[in-house]
């Protein structure tokens, strides 16, 4: 599978697809949706659709596709190669969601949980097939969350398509099995050839299965913690396993989630005469670190009368040519 | 000024090393919308910089799994940015750091009312900058951001303190 587009940039999402078989533009098609890599704390989650004309479903079944989890890696690779050979009637498309995209979605100010992300990605892929001109008549989906509500959502979105959402659909419907194979092959290859965006030293690529309960994966996580940046983007920061390692082995980070304008503890400590300037001085609204030689103001209780911390990097702006020698 | 405050000022002064301002090397700086309440080196060049992308609405990056959007902010004309660090360890007046000081400085030191005492603290510029990357959580900080507002302050201050010619 050619994942070079993903390897060029794996910080966001990446859509890949086979050519659309000509017959799928004319005949009513059946389309399966499945995903791979939902649980792991490492690497991307891959969504896949696979489709073929209803009239050729028996030919797809004849390939003996099965739930990707019941197949070995070599069997999956072999079956995917066969589907490629049958490109005259089988088509597929993928959406690779990078771990960075998963982290930033789930940790967003407005939380975007994995179920919603999954539903929207699946919906997007079905729409993508329609946009490419595939005559989708039936859709089978392996469920994420409650199948009833998921089916209702999809059915509403695609009223002209017969939608079936079921648990274990990847074992029940060959077209979903085929999608699960596409997804799994892509996920395995993406993880195996992951191009780390970071310039890491002593990178160990033996990360185990990527599942949080795998001791190898846990050891890999612990080995690759950076006290400031946490993990490489290959890791899903939103996973509890990742977060609990960070809590123990990395520095705390506090975010400016709220507007600090009304919080006196963040009042000005940089300007010379804050006492009556607070109402309009924009510096007052900044959480700039104290620079005590210029902001002692005992008349204003809002100005912290802080001692200079022992270690501190000052980040300041001075006027050119007037550094007041000797202070 | 209250006497107690005056006392504490006299106890400890912070001095700026003027010679450090002459030619500090330029650096690349990122101002993040979060605080890491420690001061330590961080592998910015290995973890952060290589992951910056130019997106349709500005620079894109992430930190600790959170999405950042950034933009370049220039230091206003007539000003220069310095990265200031405090001298560490036992700094005694008149030693290495003062070797680059001017003759005048030595004279000041030798007077009984010396400005710099050996228990004072000293800061100096280790780098300079004429612009930096300002990052916002999920959105570009934009013209209304606090930092941009702060940077308009010097010119505003100059304007409001300028002599108004009498008519």
Interface residues (C-beta under 8 A of the other chain):
Chain A: X9 X11 X12 X100 X103 X104 X106 X107 X108 X109 X197 X198 X199 X200 X201 X226 X227 X228 X229 X230 X232 X233 X236 X237 X238 X242 X246 X251 X252 X253 X254 X255 X256 X257 X271 X281 X282 X283 X285 X286 X287 X288 X292 X293 X296 X298 X305 X307 X308 X309 X310 X311 X312 X313 X314 X315 X316 X317 X318 X319 X320 X323 X324 X325 X326 X327
Chain B: X1 X2 X5 X9 X12 X13 X14 X15 X16 X18 X21 X29 X31 X33 X34 X35 X36 X37 X38 X39 X40 X42 X43 X45 X46 X47 X48 X50 X51 X53 X60 X62 X63 X64 X65 X66 X67 X75 X78 X79 X80 X81 X82 X83 X84 X85 X86 X88 X102 X105 X108 X115 X116 X121 X123 X137 X138 X146 X147 X149 X150 X151 X152 X153 X154
